[in-house]
Amino acid sequence: MRIYHSLFTVSKFRTVFDFGEREVAHWFPGHMAKGLKQMRASLRKVDCIIEIHDARIPFSGRNPLFQESLDVRPHLLILNKMDLADTSGKQRILNQLKREGVRNVLYTDCLRQRDDNVKKIVPLVTDLIEGGPRFHREEEGQYCLMVIGVPNVGKSSLINALRRMNLKKGKASRVGGEPGITKAVLTKIQVSERPVMHLLDTPGVLPPKIESVETGMKLALCGTILDHLVGEDVIADYLLFSLNRLERFGYVERYDLGEPSDDIQHVLKRIALKLGKTQRVKAITGVGDVTITVPNYTAAAYDFIRAFRKGELGKVMLD
């Protein structure tokens, strides 16, 4: 990547992304509204709240609707998908979170078979509960936690990792790469034997109104909003803008571009041709209709976005 840096920093990359006249996304399906209502009603049973968020966007999209409840319960913030995040500025992130009142933070990669930080969760949560005011306890030594977060940040993966590590049991929650997989409200799942600890799994809940278009784009890029609600062409363009801004030029080698580009149409055309993603369409000419082969830009955008989400274009920090 240093070669690209030295050769192409003089290139005229965009310094600002043009959002045009786009409005801030509103995405608050019925199961989210129902989930939030039942989560609030169940708080009296909860000893500790585990908030899980994407480590690539430690600030963007953290749901302000949760803050009232977080302020009165022991709270652990888990920044998941750390394998996809550039954590070189980790101390800056932790300092900023501390200024916002968040002192207990763990970075995790819940899809790994053995993650040392996942091991720390049960002992840390136990200490937080026992060191704080006594909330509802069904009986001595049993704890009830609530796991919350926006969609597709790894809540189900966290639950499965805790069960795998502490109970030697398999999956209890379905895991998917699209937001909105968990729709059941407040499913109670055991994740530890000593002490006995249950989690209330909740559906991912976004703010009813996302604070800015840029926050919405970061959420969409990380897969917490369904792609079609924003548009894969727009997400792909914002991804290209972000990679160039961060000087992450891994996409150049992956797609044999030769050099970085700020033109999303050029990039998607090259991706489509390299991957053989083309489509046949009819064109009207002076001699009649003819069928021609053209690049499939939508399929190319899909591949570009998925490669980013899998970490195949390098580790990034979007906040």
Secondary structure, DSSP 8 states (H G I E B T S, - for coil): -HHHHHHHTTS---SS---TT--------HHHHHHHHHHHHHGGG-SEEEEEEETTSSSTT--GGGHHHHTTS-EEEEEE-GGGB--TTHHHHHHHHHHTT---EEE--TTSS--HHHHHHHHHHHHHHHTS-----SSTTEEEEEEE-STTSSHHHHHHHHHHHHT----SS---SSTT---SSSEEEEEETTTEEEEEE------SS-S-HHHHHHHHHTTSS-HHHH-HHHHHHHHHHHHHHTT--HHHHHTT-SS--S-HHHHHHHHHHHHT-EEEEEEEETTEEEEEEEE-HHHHHHHHHHHHHTTTT--B---
